[in-house]
Amino acid sequence: MLTPEEIVRIDQAHCWHPYSSLINPPPLFPVESASGVRFKLMDGRELIDGMASWWCVIHGYNHPRINEAITHQVEQMSHVMFGGLTHEPAARLVKHLVDLTPEGLTKVFLADSGSVSVEVAIKMAIQYWNSQQKPEKHRLITVRNGYHGDTFGAMAVCDPVNGMHHLFSAVLPQNIFAPAPPMGYDRQITDEDLSELRELFERHHHELAAMIIEPIVQGAGGMRIYSPQYLKAVRELCDEFDVLLIADEIATGFGRTGKMFGCDHADICPDIMTVGKSLSAGYMTLAATLCTDRVADGICRGEAGVFMHGPTFMGNPLACSVANVSIELLLEKDWQADIARIEGILKSQWADAMKIEGIRDVRIIGAIGVIEMEEPVDMAVIQPRLVEEGIWLRPFGRLIYTMPPYVISDEDLIYLCQKTLEVIREL
Ligand SMILES: *Cc1c(COP(=O)(O)O)cnc(C)c1O
């Protein structure tokens, strides 16, 4: 057994963490185990996880039903290649996804991570236009403040400033960026709000394969909430200018915003949709890209005759079996009520937060609560203070936010909300 000190020493000498330095390695908290909404550090402290491990763990850690499903699946088979073979977990999962997502999405590509599912979505759009004898339609349009993953194709549609595009400009595809959607779920969207986006469509539609956007909530690019009217307008612009719409639901999918998918707020169906993160409840890495019959037919009637992608671990049975139980757990309960409960607590607990000095904005939708500060937060100070209070949050930039597991109790959530404000006040 390694001691906690040994773990941290080895780790800091050799191991990259997300967006980290190895010259100035970040402080690390070794975790021993996790259960429900809490994890236990190796020093014995217990933390309430306000992050659901980057928005994935919707049913909590160590869930008996999910544990049982994955154990059962290990005993059947952990993996078989997906070329030429298939299995029940995959069949059940694609059926679930087709049933749950907006009507019109009928075909599913199982991918291994969110970024890969975005790459797949982009490749689908490009192959589609190729098959329509319009290979010049290969660029993407998106909005600023987006986040779609860290691989090259995905990175090229992330916010150019946050994503430091200049570092990679020699190799990144050059896409088209419209202003970020104006904030506010209830905002009445005017022609003015859409004028620049419309202009870009007018100027570039002949070379545009698709528009990609995170529906209703822009996640890692700024935690910004916008109006369903805007999303509807995006769908209409895509139709008007014959551009495919890719909805990146990796963060928003499976109830997080109060609807099953972000698109459901606007009652639209994208041509291509990506899901990931909470798809597999934080147990296994898994994502998927869905598309319509039109897109699938186009791709398969094109030059290649097939869709040109096939990951080694495609359709992994362990991951699919976990996703199936996760979806079944969600559907079995009144998940809308659970999300509404969380939203209600966030709203009441943070109702007066704007009065606290240093807080610029408070934004809440579904099981997402965001506090935007006037200044960037000092992670080296705030993280250890939150841990001392028994809370795990991972602020970035000026944003302190929570996206807790849906199973968090009222008591734990109230504690988390109050302690967060206390720590902000003190700093
Ligand atoms: C997290 C995220 C991704 C990338 O997913 P990974 O699994 O980290 O590759 C893509 N799009 C959105 C909206 C995300 O939130």
The ligand as an SDF file (V2000), in Angstrom:
LIG
                    3D

 15 15  0  0  0  0  0  0  0  0999 V2000
  -17.0640   17.9040  -21.3090 C   0  0  0  0  0  0  0  0  0  0  0  0
  -17.5810   18.3560  -22.6080 C   0  0  0  0  0  0  0  0  0  0  0  0
  -17.0230   17.8800  -23.8150 C   0  0  0  0  0  0  0  0  0  0  0  0
  -15.8280   16.9680  -23.8610 C   0  0  0  0  0  0  0  0  0  0  0  0
  -16.0500   15.7420  -23.2740 O   0  0  0  0  0  0  0  0  0  0  0  0
  -14.8020   14.8290  -22.7870 P   0  0  0  0  0  0  0  0  0  0  0  0
  -15.4370   13.5850  -22.3090 O   0  0  0  0  0  0  0  0  0  0  0  0
  -14.1150   15.6110  -21.7080 O   0  0  0  0  0  0  0  0  0  0  0  0
  -13.9260   14.6350  -23.9720 O   0  0  0  0  0  0  0  0  0  0  0  0
  -17.6070   18.3110  -24.9880 C   0  0  0  0  0  0  0  0  0  0  0  0
  -18.6660   19.1480  -24.9960 N   0  0  0  0  0  0  0  0  0  0  0  0
  -19.2260   19.6130  -23.8610 C   0  0  0  0  0  0  0  0  0  0  0  0
  -20.4140   20.4990  -23.9380 C   0  0  0  0  0  0  0  0  0  0  0  0
  -18.6920   19.2470  -22.6290 C   0  0  0  0  0  0  0  0  0  0  0  0
  -19.2340   19.7170  -21.5060 O   0  0  0  0  0  0  0  0  0  0  0  0
  1  2  1  0
  2  3  1  0
  2 14  2  0
  3  4  1  0
  3 10  2  0
  4  5  1  0
  5  6  1  0
  6  7  2  0
  6  8  1  0
  6  9  1  0
 10 11  1  0
 11 12  2  0
 12 13  1  0
 12 14  1  0
 14 15  1  0
M  END
$$$$
